[in-house]
């Protein structure tokens, strides 16, 4: 882990320094910047469009009784992401003189919120943009929301008989569902459903490629992949469809190389293999016409443009160029008509459009203030004071002898252990033990101030920064709002949304509201590296300190859970107005305590009634006043209607 020392930061702090520190220019894609007030500015239509001061926006939303934590969705960013995706493919199609088209679909599993899907469909209609469904429930959503007869509906996932029959009937309705065969036994169900209804669906095949992949979702490809047909399975499927007179409905080849693919070489290898399979299917008598390259188009979370799990070593245009060029080469070599290209690029479309905002409730750290000298202090405390004095006498030079610092820290630890042993044996009072601990951490603080900036620092001394770091208590649940940070150690950009014209003076991490030690944010982006501490500002009790988690628009909401019964946050959809400013397009209210209790099959009314009966018994027993009982019930009834999070 690379530690970032605050001592290395410039004394003349500017907003540009903050932008460099937190990497906005590297990962923001032009959607985020810092204004001269030190506030994050959002550019929903890209860097050339109108902008919104994020702090001012939050204040106005709070004035509408929309309390933190708060999820703000900028629908114009969705529109811009769709435009950028299609522009990249159109550029590639023109560059390589590709005779086919690009027609994307949005995977519903990426963000299943109704307003999000509706906005994608509205903005995507111009491009005949469609949807991908991976379950029966998602199929219902897609059938209801796709109104464009030219838009595709890619049907993935497990499929029973009713699922397949639904797609056949939907085709007769005027939709274009493509049933992708991902398991060998699905072929028989398709044949049976087609005979039963006297009609057939459009059919696709998902190939289990042998090409390599990498990252957390690398097992999405290869012989042991969860979905897809091996080459022998594909040939058997082809013959079964031919025998059932359904070969003419086989129009699509699909493959998937995993989510957030970080290396463009993985895409290239998979495309070459899939392109060859597509050609062979055509030569074996299937009419084909579509090649679905699946998901995997990654985004650069840390802005390093590398092959780390939080980055990509390619741009959107690089990706589109490779898809078009590779498929073009495979088809032209065999004189096969090129297919319409499809991608299921959910993360690349939705990640940037939402920002999760939360406030800091307070902070804590180890006590490192130097306690005043008392009369008749014990020898252990005196030894610690002498150690601290010896450290303070060491000058703060860039070429300091680290061995002296290490020796002093070893002494401090030894005396701290002596204090603990003496306390256990009854020779040291609790106040003296507290003084010993304070002096030990005061030694650590003095040592940090004298650590050189070079990397050649003993490991133990490097770890002192972490030991002295502040814990910032965040008004949110990681498990509800950012589950991937806990489940798969996903990195998201996290930074204050204000005070960015001010030099951060603290190193810290975040602890959430849940009673779980995993409920924390302690892994932060560092331009291709990882740091466990984030540069933050000193918390002021009389002022809000607001933090933003960015690029979390994909998967986080739908995968969040109710750990400790913390529910969903308030969410709002913001759109820019043509004449300037913005409008609050949709408000999705947070879960109340009543909502989450009912989700766990508790009856809020029954709970209140039980407490009323208990209150009445206490009144009869003389331990509770009637007025206090009424106040208790009022508090409880009001609380049921309120958010699960903390409010001032």
C-alpha positions as CSV (number, residue, x, y, z in Angstrom):
1,X,0.0,0.0,0.0
2,X,1.3,3.4,-0.8
3,X,0.8,5.9,2.0
4,X,0.1,9.5,1.2
5,X,1.7,12.0,3.7
6,X,-0.1,15.3,4.2
7,X,3.3,16.9,4.7
8,X,4.0,16.5,1.0
9,X,1.1,18.7,0.1
10,X,1.7,22.3,-0.9
11,X,1.3,25.0,1.7
12,X,-0.4,27.3,-0.9
13,X,-3.5,25.1,-1.5
14,X,-5.7,25.7,-4.5
15,X,-8.7,23.9,-6.0
16,X,-6.4,22.6,-8.6
17,X,-4.4,20.8,-5.9
18,X,-7.7,19.2,-4.7
19,X,-8.5,18.1,-8.2
20,X,-5.1,16.5,-8.6
21,X,-5.3,14.9,-5.1
22,X,-8.7,13.3,-5.6
23,X,-8.2,12.6,-9.4
24,X,-11.3,14.4,-10.7
25,X,-9.7,15.1,-14.1
26,X,-8.6,11.4,-14.4
27,X,-11.9,9.6,-13.6
28,X,-14.6,12.3,-14.0
29,X,-15.0,12.1,-17.8
30,X,-15.7,15.8,-17.8
31,X,-18.8,15.5,-15.6
32,X,-17.2,16.8,-12.4
33,X,-14.9,19.7,-11.5
34,X,-14.3,22.1,-8.6
35,X,-15.3,25.7,-8.7
36,X,-13.5,28.7,-7.1
37,X,-15.7,28.3,-4.0
38,X,-14.1,24.9,-3.4
39,X,-17.4,23.1,-4.2
40,X,-17.8,20.1,-6.6
41,X,-19.5,21.2,-9.8
42,X,-21.5,18.7,-11.9
43,X,-21.7,19.1,-15.7
44,X,-24.5,16.7,-16.6
45,X,-24.2,17.3,-20.4
46,X,-20.4,17.1,-20.4
47,X,-17.7,19.8,-19.8
48,X,-19.2,22.2,-22.4
49,X,-22.7,22.2,-21.0
50,X,-24.4,23.9,-18.0
51,X,-23.2,23.1,-14.5
52,X,-24.6,22.8,-11.0
53,X,-22.9,23.5,-7.7
54,X,-23.4,20.3,-5.9
55,X,-23.3,21.8,-2.4
56,X,-25.9,24.4,-3.3
57,X,-28.1,21.7,-4.8
58,X,-27.9,19.6,-1.6
59,X,-28.9,22.7,0.5
60,X,-31.9,23.3,-1.8
61,X,-33.0,19.7,-1.6
62,X,-32.7,19.7,2.1
63,X,-35.0,22.7,2.1
64,X,-37.5,20.4,0.4
65,X,-37.3,18.0,3.4
66,X,-35.0,15.6,1.5
67,X,-32.6,14.7,4.2
68,X,-29.2,13.1,3.9
69,X,-28.0,10.5,3.0
70,X,-29.2,11.3,-0.4
71,X,-28.7,9.8,-3.9
72,X,-28.8,12.3,-6.7
73,X,-29.3,11.0,-10.2
74,X,-28.4,13.3,-13.1
75,X,-30.5,12.0,-15.9
76,X,-28.7,14.2,-18.5
77,X,-25.6,12.1,-17.8
78,X,-27.5,9.0,-18.9
79,X,-28.4,10.8,-22.1
80,X,-24.8,11.9,-22.6
81,X,-23.4,8.4,-21.9
82,X,-25.7,6.9,-24.5
83,X,-24.7,9.5,-27.1
84,X,-21.0,8.9,-26.4
85,X,-21.4,5.1,-26.8
86,X,-23.2,5.4,-30.1
87,X,-20.8,8.1,-31.3
88,X,-17.9,5.8,-30.6
89,X,-19.4,3.0,-32.6
90,X,-20.5,5.2,-35.4
91,X,-17.0,6.6,-35.7
92,X,-15.6,3.1,-35.9
93,X,-18.2,2.0,-38.4
94,X,-17.2,4.9,-40.7
95,X,-13.5,4.5,-40.1
96,X,-13.5,0.8,-41.1
97,X,-16.2,1.1,-43.8
98,X,-18.3,-1.4,-41.9
99,X,-21.5,-2.3,-43.7
100,X,-23.5,-3.1,-40.6
101,X,-24.9,-1.2,-37.7
102,X,-24.6,-0.9,-33.9
103,X,-27.6,-1.5,-31.8
104,X,-27.1,-1.7,-28.0
105,X,-29.2,-2.9,-25.1
106,X,-29.1,-1.9,-21.5
107,X,-28.9,-4.9,-19.0
108,X,-31.8,-4.3,-16.5
109,X,-29.8,-6.0,-13.7
110,X,-27.4,-3.1,-13.7
111,X,-30.0,-0.7,-12.3
112,X,-33.6,-1.9,-12.1
113,X,-35.2,1.3,-10.8
114,X,-38.2,2.2,-12.8
115,X,-37.2,5.9,-13.4
116,X,-33.8,4.8,-14.6
117,X,-35.0,2.3,-17.1
118,X,-37.6,4.7,-18.4
119,X,-35.0,7.4,-18.9
120,X,-32.7,4.9,-20.7
121,X,-35.6,4.0,-23.0
122,X,-36.6,7.6,-23.7
123,X,-33.1,8.7,-24.5
124,X,-32.2,5.5,-26.4
125,X,-35.2,5.5,-28.7
126,X,-33.4,7.6,-31.2
127,X,-30.8,4.8,-31.4
128,X,-33.3,1.9,-31.3
129,X,-31.7,1.1,-28.0
130,X,-33.2,-2.0,-26.3
131,X,-33.0,-4.0,-23.0
132,X,-31.5,-7.2,-21.8
133,X,-33.4,-9.3,-19.3
134,X,-31.9,-12.1,-17.1
135,X,-35.0,-13.2,-15.3
136,X,-38.8,-13.6,-15.6
137,X,-39.4,-10.4,-13.6
138,X,-36.9,-8.4,-15.8
139,X,-38.7,-9.8,-18.9
140,X,-41.9,-8.3,-17.7
141,X,-40.2,-4.9,-17.2
142,X,-38.7,-5.0,-20.6
143,X,-41.9,-6.1,-22.4
144,X,-43.8,-3.2,-20.8
145,X,-41.2,-0.5,-21.4
146,X,-40.0,-1.3,-24.9
147,X,-42.3,0.5,-27.3
148,X,-39.9,0.9,-30.3
149,X,-40.6,-2.0,-32.6
150,X,-37.0,-1.9,-33.9
151,X,-35.5,-2.2,-30.4
152,X,-34.1,-5.6,-29.4
153,X,-34.9,-7.5,-26.2
154,X,-32.1,-9.9,-25.4
155,X,-33.4,-12.7,-23.1
156,X,-30.6,-14.2,-21.0
157,X,-30.6,-16.3,-17.8
158,X,-32.5,-19.5,-16.9
159,X,-35.7,-20.0,-18.9
160,X,-38.6,-22.3,-18.1
161,X,-41.5,-23.2,-20.5
162,X,-43.6,-20.2,-19.6
163,X,-40.7,-17.8,-20.1
164,X,-40.2,-19.1,-23.6
165,X,-43.9,-19.0,-24.4
166,X,-44.0,-15.4,-23.2
167,X,-41.3,-14.4,-25.7
168,X,-43.1,-16.1,-28.6
169,X,-46.3,-14.3,-27.8
170,X,-44.4,-11.0,-27.3
171,X,-42.9,-11.4,-30.8
172,X,-46.5,-11.6,-32.2
173,X,-47.2,-8.5,-30.2
174,X,-44.6,-6.7,-32.3
175,X,-41.6,-6.9,-29.9
176,X,-38.2,-8.3,-30.9
177,X,-37.3,-10.7,-28.1
178,X,-34.3,-12.9,-28.8
179,X,-34.2,-16.1,-26.6
180,X,-30.5,-16.8,-26.1
181,X,-29.8,-20.5,-25.5
182,X,-27.4,-20.7,-22.6
183,X,-28.0,-24.3,-21.4
184,X,-28.3,-27.3,-23.6
185,X,-31.7,-28.3,-22.2
186,X,-33.3,-25.0,-23.2
187,X,-33.3,-26.2,-26.9
188,X,-36.0,-28.8,-26.1
189,X,-38.1,-26.3,-24.3
190,X,-37.9,-23.9,-27.3
191,X,-38.9,-26.6,-29.6
192,X,-41.8,-27.7,-27.4
193,X,-43.1,-24.1,-26.9
194,X,-42.9,-23.5,-30.7
195,X,-45.0,-26.6,-31.4
196,X,-47.5,-25.7,-28.7
197,X,-48.1,-22.1,-30.0
198,X,-47.5,-22.7,-33.6
199,X,-44.9,-19.9,-33.7
200,X,-41.3,-19.5,-32.8
201,X,-39.1,-16.9,-31.1
202,X,-36.0,-15.3,-32.5
203,X,-33.2,-17.5,-31.2
204,X,-29.6,-16.8,-30.1
205,X,-26.8,-19.0,-28.9
206,X,-24.4,-18.0,-26.1
207,X,-20.9,-19.5,-26.8
208,X,-18.6,-20.6,-24.1
209,X,-15.4,-19.2,-25.4
210,X,-12.0,-20.6,-24.5
211,X,-10.3,-17.2,-24.6
212,X,-8.8,-15.9,-21.3
213,X,-10.3,-13.3,-19.0
214,X,-9.2,-11.6,-15.8
215,X,-10.4,-9.8,-12.8
216,X,-13.2,-10.5,-10.3
217,X,-15.5,-11.8,-13.0
218,X,-12.9,-13.7,-15.1
219,X,-14.8,-17.0,-14.7
220,X,-17.6,-15.7,-16.9
221,X,-15.6,-17.1,-19.8
222,X,-13.9,-20.5,-20.4
223,X,-14.9,-24.1,-20.1
224,X,-16.1,-23.8,-16.5
225,X,-18.3,-20.7,-17.1
226,X,-21.8,-20.7,-15.6
227,X,-23.5,-20.0,-18.8
228,X,-23.0,-20.8,-22.5
229,X,-22.6,-23.7,-24.9
230,X,-19.4,-25.5,-25.7
231,X,-18.5,-26.0,-29.4
232,X,-19.9,-29.6,-29.3
233,X,-23.1,-28.3,-27.7
234,X,-23.4,-25.6,-30.3
235,X,-23.2,-28.1,-33.1
236,X,-25.8,-30.4,-31.4
237,X,-28.1,-27.4,-30.9
238,X,-27.7,-26.5,-34.5
239,X,-28.8,-30.0,-35.6
240,X,-31.8,-30.1,-33.2
241,X,-33.0,-26.7,-34.5
242,X,-32.6,-27.9,-38.1
243,X,-34.6,-31.1,-37.4
244,X,-37.4,-29.0,-35.8
245,X,-37.4,-26.6,-38.8
246,X,-36.3,-23.7,-36.5
247,X,-32.8,-23.2,-38.0
248,X,-34.1,-20.0,-39.8
249,X,-34.9,-18.4,-36.5
250,X,-31.3,-18.7,-35.3
251,X,-30.2,-15.1,-35.7
252,X,-27.7,-14.2,-33.0
253,X,-24.4,-15.3,-31.4
254,X,-23.7,-14.1,-27.9
255,X,-20.7,-14.2,-25.7
256,X,-19.6,-12.5,-22.5
257,X,-16.1,-12.0,-21.1
258,X,-17.1,-10.7,-17.7
259,X,-17.9,-7.4,-16.1
260,X,-15.4,-4.5,-15.9
261,X,-12.8,-6.0,-18.2
262,X,-9.6,-4.1,-17.6
263,X,-7.4,-5.2,-20.5
264,X,-8.3,-4.5,-24.1
265,X,-6.3,-7.6,-25.2
266,X,-9.0,-9.7,-23.5
267,X,-11.7,-8.2,-25.7
268,X,-9.6,-8.7,-28.8
269,X,-9.0,-12.4,-28.1
270,X,-12.6,-13.0,-27.4
271,X,-13.8,-11.1,-30.5
272,X,-11.5,-13.1,-32.8
273,X,-12.8,-16.4,-31.4
274,X,-16.4,-15.3,-31.5
275,X,-16.0,-13.8,-35.0
276,X,-14.8,-17.2,-36.3
277,X,-17.8,-19.0,-34.6
278,X,-20.2,-16.5,-36.1
279,X,-18.8,-17.2,-39.6
280,X,-19.0,-21.0,-39.1
281,X,-22.6,-20.8,-37.9
282,X,-23.5,-18.8,-41.1
283,X,-21.7,-21.4,-43.3
284,X,-23.6,-24.2,-41.6
285,X,-26.9,-22.8,-42.7
286,X,-28.0,-20.4,-39.9
287,X,-29.1,-17.0,-41.3
288,X,-27.7,-15.2,-38.3
289,X,-27.5,-11.3,-38.6
290,X,-26.6,-10.3,-35.0
291,X,-23.4,-10.6,-32.9
292,X,-23.8,-9.7,-29.2
293,X,-20.5,-9.0,-27.6
294,X,-22.0,-8.9,-24.2
295,X,-20.9,-6.7,-21.3
296,X,-17.4,-6.1,-20.0
297,X,-16.9,-2.5,-21.3
298,X,-15.2,-1.1,-18.2
299,X,-14.9,2.3,-16.7
300,X,-11.8,4.0,-15.2
301,X,-12.7,4.2,-11.5
302,X,-9.3,5.4,-10.4
303,X,-8.3,7.3,-13.5
304,X,-5.0,5.5,-14.0
305,X,-5.7,4.0,-17.4
306,X,-4.0,0.8,-16.3
307,X,-5.0,-2.9,-16.0
308,X,-5.8,-2.6,-12.3
309,X,-9.2,-4.0,-11.2
310,X,-10.4,-0.4,-10.8
311,X,-9.3,0.9,-14.2
312,X,-9.0,0.1,-17.9
313,X,-6.2,0.4,-20.3
314,X,-8.5,1.5,-23.1
315,X,-11.0,4.2,-23.9
316,X,-14.5,3.9,-25.2
317,X,-13.3,4.6,-28.7
318,X,-10.6,2.0,-28.5
319,X,-13.2,-0.6,-27.5
320,X,-15.6,0.3,-30.3
321,X,-12.7,0.3,-32.8
322,X,-11.6,-3.2,-31.8
323,X,-15.1,-4.6,-31.9
324,X,-15.8,-3.2,-35.4
325,X,-12.4,-4.0,-36.9
326,X,-12.2,-7.5,-35.5
327,X,-15.7,-8.6,-36.7
328,X,-15.1,-6.9,-40.0
329,X,-11.9,-8.8,-40.6
330,X,-13.5,-12.2,-39.6
331,X,-16.4,-11.7,-42.0
332,X,-14.6,-10.1,-45.0
333,X,-12.0,-12.9,-45.1
334,X,-14.8,-15.5,-45.6
335,X,-17.0,-13.2,-47.7
336,X,-19.8,-13.2,-45.1
337,X,-22.2,-10.3,-44.6
338,X,-21.3,-8.5,-41.4
339,X,-23.7,-8.6,-38.5
340,X,-25.5,-5.9,-36.6
341,X,-23.3,-5.4,-33.5
342,X,-24.9,-5.5,-30.1
343,X,-23.3,-4.7,-26.7
344,X,-24.8,-5.0,-23.2
345,X,-22.8,-2.0,-21.7
346,X,-24.6,-1.3,-18.5
347,X,-21.8,-0.2,-16.3
348,X,-20.4,2.2,-18.9
349,X,-23.8,3.9,-19.3
350,X,-25.1,4.2,-15.7
351,X,-22.0,4.4,-13.4
352,X,-21.4,8.2,-13.8
353,X,-25.0,9.4,-13.5
354,X,-25.6,9.1,-9.7
355,X,-23.8,10.5,-6.7
356,X,-24.3,9.2,-3.2
357,X,-24.0,12.0,-0.6
358,X,-23.7,11.5,3.1
359,X,-22.8,13.7,6.1
360,X,-20.2,13.1,8.8
361,X,-21.7,12.7,12.3
362,X,-18.5,12.9,14.2
363,X,-14.9,11.7,14.5
364,X,-12.7,9.8,16.9
365,X,-9.0,8.9,17.1
366,X,-6.5,7.6,19.6
367,X,-5.7,10.2,22.4
368,X,-2.4,11.8,21.5
369,X,-2.5,15.1,23.4
370,X,0.3,15.4,25.9
371,X,-1.1,15.2,29.5
372,X,0.1,17.7,32.1
373,X,2.8,16.6,34.5
374,X,1.5,15.4,37.9
375,X,3.3,15.2,41.2
376,X,5.0,11.9,42.1
377,X,4.5,10.3,38.7
378,X,5.5,6.6,38.5
379,X,8.7,5.5,36.8
380,X,7.0,4.1,33.7
381,X,5.3,7.5,33.1
382,X,8.5,9.3,33.6
383,X,10.3,7.0,31.1
384,X,7.6,7.7,28.5
385,X,8.0,11.5,29.1
386,X,11.7,11.2,28.6
387,X,11.2,9.2,25.4
388,X,8.8,11.9,24.1
389,X,11.3,14.6,24.9
390,X,14.1,12.7,23.1
391,X,11.9,12.5,20.0
392,X,11.0,16.2,20.1
393,X,14.7,17.1,20.2
394,X,15.2,15.3,16.9
395,X,15.2,17.9,14.1
396,X,12.7,17.7,11.2
397,X,15.3,17.1,8.5
398,X,14.8,15.4,5.1
399,X,17.8,13.1,5.6
400,X,17.1,12.1,9.2
401,X,18.5,8.8,10.5
402,X,15.4,6.5,10.6
403,X,17.1,4.1,13.0
404,X,16.9,6.8,15.7
405,X,13.2,7.1,15.2
406,X,12.7,3.3,15.2
407,X,14.7,3.0,18.4
408,X,12.6,5.7,20.1
409,X,9.4,4.0,19.0
410,X,10.6,0.6,20.3
411,X,11.3,2.3,23.7
412,X,7.8,3.8,23.7
413,X,6.2,0.4,23.0
414,X,8.3,-1.2,25.7
415,X,7.2,1.3,28.3
416,X,3.5,1.0,27.2
417,X,3.7,-2.8,27.7
418,X,5.3,-2.2,31.1
419,X,2.4,0.0,32.0
420,X,-0.2,-2.6,30.9
421,X,1.6,-5.4,32.9
422,X,1.8,-3.2,36.0
423,X,-1.9,-2.4,35.7
424,X,-2.8,-6.1,35.4
425,X,-0.8,-6.9,38.5
426,X,-2.4,-4.0,40.5
427,X,0.7,-1.8,40.7
428,X,-0.6,1.0,38.4
429,X,-3.8,2.9,38.9
430,X,-6.2,3.5,36.0
431,X,-5.4,7.3,35.7
432,X,-1.7,6.4,35.4
433,X,-2.4,3.8,32.7
434,X,-4.4,6.5,30.8
435,X,-1.5,8.9,31.0
436,X,0.9,6.2,29.7
437,X,-1.3,5.5,26.7
438,X,-1.6,9.2,25.9
439,X,2.1,9.6,26.1
440,X,2.7,6.6,23.8
441,X,0.5,8.1,21.1
442,X,2.0,11.5,21.6
443,X,5.3,9.8,20.8
444,X,3.8,8.3,17.7
445,X,2.5,11.7,16.6
446,X,5.9,13.3,17.2
447,X,7.5,10.5,15.2
448,X,5.2,11.0,12.2
449,X,6.1,14.7,12.1
450,X,9.7,13.7,11.7
451,X,9.3,10.9,9.2
452,X,11.2,11.6,5.9
453,X,9.2,11.5,2.7
454,X,11.3,8.7,1.1
455,X,10.0,5.2,0.8
456,X,12.9,3.8,2.8
457,X,11.0,3.9,6.1
458,X,10.7,0.9,8.5
459,X,7.4,-0.8,8.1
460,X,6.4,-0.3,11.7
461,X,6.9,3.5,11.4
462,X,4.9,3.6,8.2
463,X,2.0,2.0,10.0
464,X,1.9,4.8,12.6
465,X,-0.1,7.0,10.2
466,X,-2.9,4.4,10.1
467,X,-2.8,4.0,13.9
468,X,-3.2,7.8,14.4
469,X,-5.8,8.3,11.6
470,X,-9.2,9.7,12.3
471,X,-12.4,7.6,12.1
472,X,-15.1,9.7,10.4
473,X,-18.6,8.4,11.3
474,X,-20.7,8.4,8.2
475,X,-24.5,8.7,8.1
476,X,-25.1,5.8,5.8
477,X,-25.0,2.0,5.5
478,X,-22.3,0.5,3.3
479,X,-24.3,-2.7,2.9
480,X,-27.3,-0.7,1.6
481,X,-25.7,2.0,-0.6
482,X,-22.3,0.7,-1.6
483,X,-22.3,-3.1,-1.1
484,X,-19.6,-3.8,-3.7
485,X,-17.0,-2.0,-1.5
486,X,-17.6,-4.7,1.1
487,X,-18.5,-7.7,-1.1
488,X,-15.9,-7.5,-3.9
489,X,-13.6,-4.7,-2.6
490,X,-14.7,-2.4,-5.4
491,X,-13.0,1.0,-5.4
492,X,-15.1,4.1,-5.9
493,X,-13.9,7.7,-5.9
494,X,-14.8,9.2,-2.5
495,X,-14.1,12.8,-1.6
496,X,-15.6,15.9,0.2
497,X,-17.9,17.9,-2.0
498,X,-16.8,21.2,-0.4
499,X,-13.9,22.9,1.4
500,X,-11.8,21.9,-1.6
501,X,-10.1,25.3,-1.6
502,X,-8.7,24.3,1.8
503,X,-5.7,22.1,2.5
504,X,-6.9,18.8,4.1
505,X,-5.1,18.3,7.4
506,X,-6.3,14.9,8.5
507,X,-5.9,11.3,7.3
508,X,-9.0,9.2,7.9
509,X,-11.4,6.5,6.9
510,X,-15.2,6.1,7.3
511,X,-17.2,3.9,9.6
512,X,-20.9,3.5,8.8
513,X,-24.0,3.2,11.1
514,X,-24.2,-0.6,11.1
515,X,-23.1,-2.7,14.0
516,X,-20.7,-4.6,11.8
517,X,-16.9,-4.2,11.6
518,X,-17.1,-4.6,7.8
519,X,-19.3,-1.5,7.6
520,X,-16.5,0.9,6.6
521,X,-14.8,2.7,3.8
522,X,-11.1,2.2,4.2
523,X,-9.8,1.6,0.6
524,X,-9.4,4.6,-1.6
525,X,-8.2,5.2,-5.1
526,X,-4.7,6.5,-5.6
527,X,-4.1,6.8,-9.4
528,X,-3.6,3.1,-10.0
529,X,-2.5,2.3,-6.5
530,X,-4.5,1.8,-3.3
531,X,-4.4,3.7,-0.1
532,X,-6.2,2.9,3.2
533,X,-6.5,6.5,4.3
534,X,-8.1,9.5,2.6
535,X,-7.0,13.1,3.0
536,X,-9.8,14.9,4.8
537,X,-10.5,18.2,6.5
538,X,-10.8,18.7,10.3
539,X,-14.4,18.0,11.4
540,X,-16.2,21.0,12.8
541,X,-19.0,20.3,15.2
542,X,-21.0,23.3,14.2
543,X,-20.8,22.7,10.4
544,X,-21.9,20.0,8.0
545,X,-19.1,18.0,6.4
546,X,-20.5,16.4,3.2
547,X,-18.9,13.5,1.4
548,X,-19.6,12.1,-2.1
549,X,-19.2,8.6,-3.4
550,X,-19.0,8.8,-7.2
551,X,-19.4,6.3,-10.1
552,X,-21.8,4.1,-8.1
553,X,-24.7,4.2,-10.5
554,X,-24.3,0.5,-11.6
555,X,-25.4,-2.4,-9.4
556,X,-25.2,-0.7,-5.9
557,X,-28.8,0.0,-5.3
558,X,-30.3,-3.3,-6.5
559,X,-27.6,-5.3,-4.6
560,X,-28.0,-3.4,-1.3
561,X,-29.4,-5.2,1.7
562,X,-31.2,-4.3,5.0
563,X,-28.3,-5.0,7.4
564,X,-29.4,-3.6,10.8
565,X,-32.6,-2.6,9.0
566,X,-31.1,0.5,7.4
567,X,-33.2,1.0,4.3
568,X,-32.9,2.9,1.0
569,X,-32.0,6.6,1.0
570,X,-33.9,9.4,-0.5
571,X,-33.2,9.6,-4.3
572,X,-33.9,12.4,-6.7
573,X,-33.7,12.7,-10.4
574,X,-32.3,16.1,-11.6
575,X,-32.6,17.4,-15.2
576,X,-31.2,20.6,-16.6
577,X,-33.8,23.1,-18.0
578,X,-33.4,24.6,-21.5
579,X,-33.5,28.1,-20.1
580,X,-30.9,27.4,-17.4
581,X,-31.1,25.9,-13.9
582,X,-32.6,22.5,-13.1
583,X,-35.9,20.8,-12.3
584,X,-36.5,18.1,-9.8
585,X,-38.0,15.5,-12.1
586,X,-38.7,12.6,-9.8
587,X,-38.4,12.0,-6.0
588,X,-38.1,8.5,-4.7
589,X,-38.7,8.6,-1.0
590,X,-36.5,6.6,1.4
591,X,-37.6,3.5,3.2
592,X,-39.3,4.3,6.5
593,X,-38.8,2.3,9.7
594,X,-42.3,0.9,9.1
595,X,-41.3,-0.2,5.6
596,X,-38.2,-2.2,6.7
597,X,-40.1,-3.7,9.6
598,X,-42.8,-5.0,7.3
599,X,-40.1,-6.3,4.9
600,X,-39.0,-8.6,7.8
601,X,-42.7,-9.6,8.5
602,X,-43.1,-7.4,11.6
603,X,-46.4,-5.7,12.0
604,X,-45.8,-2.0,13.1
605,X,-49.3,-1.7,14.5
606,X,-48.9,-4.8,16.5
607,X,-45.5,-3.6,17.8
608,X,-47.1,-0.3,18.9
609,X,-50.0,-2.1,20.6
610,X,-47.6,-4.3,22.6
611,X,-45.7,-1.2,23.7
612,X,-49.0,0.5,24.6
613,X,-50.0,-2.4,26.8
614,X,-46.5,-2.4,28.4
615,X,-46.9,1.4,29.0
616,X,-50.3,0.9,30.6
617,X,-48.9,-1.7,33.0
618,X,-46.0,0.7,34.0
619,X,-48.6,3.4,34.6
620,X,-50.6,1.1,36.8
621,X,-47.4,0.1,38.7
622,X,-46.5,3.7,39.3
623,X,-43.2,3.6,37.4
624,X,-44.4,5.7,34.4
625,X,-46.4,8.9,34.3
626,X,-49.3,9.2,31.8
627,X,-47.7,12.2,30.2
628,X,-44.4,10.3,29.7
629,X,-46.2,7.3,28.3
630,X,-47.9,9.5,25.8
631,X,-44.7,11.1,24.8
632,X,-43.1,7.7,24.3
633,X,-45.9,6.6,22.1
634,X,-45.8,9.8,20.1
635,X,-42.1,9.4,19.5
636,X,-42.6,5.8,18.4
637,X,-45.5,6.6,16.0
638,X,-43.6,9.4,14.5
639,X,-40.4,7.4,14.2
640,X,-42.2,4.7,12.2
641,X,-42.9,7.3,9.5
642,X,-39.4,8.5,9.3
643,X,-36.1,7.4,7.6
644,X,-34.0,4.7,9.1
645,X,-31.0,7.1,9.1
646,X,-29.9,9.8,11.6
647,X,-31.2,13.3,11.4
648,X,-30.2,16.4,13.3
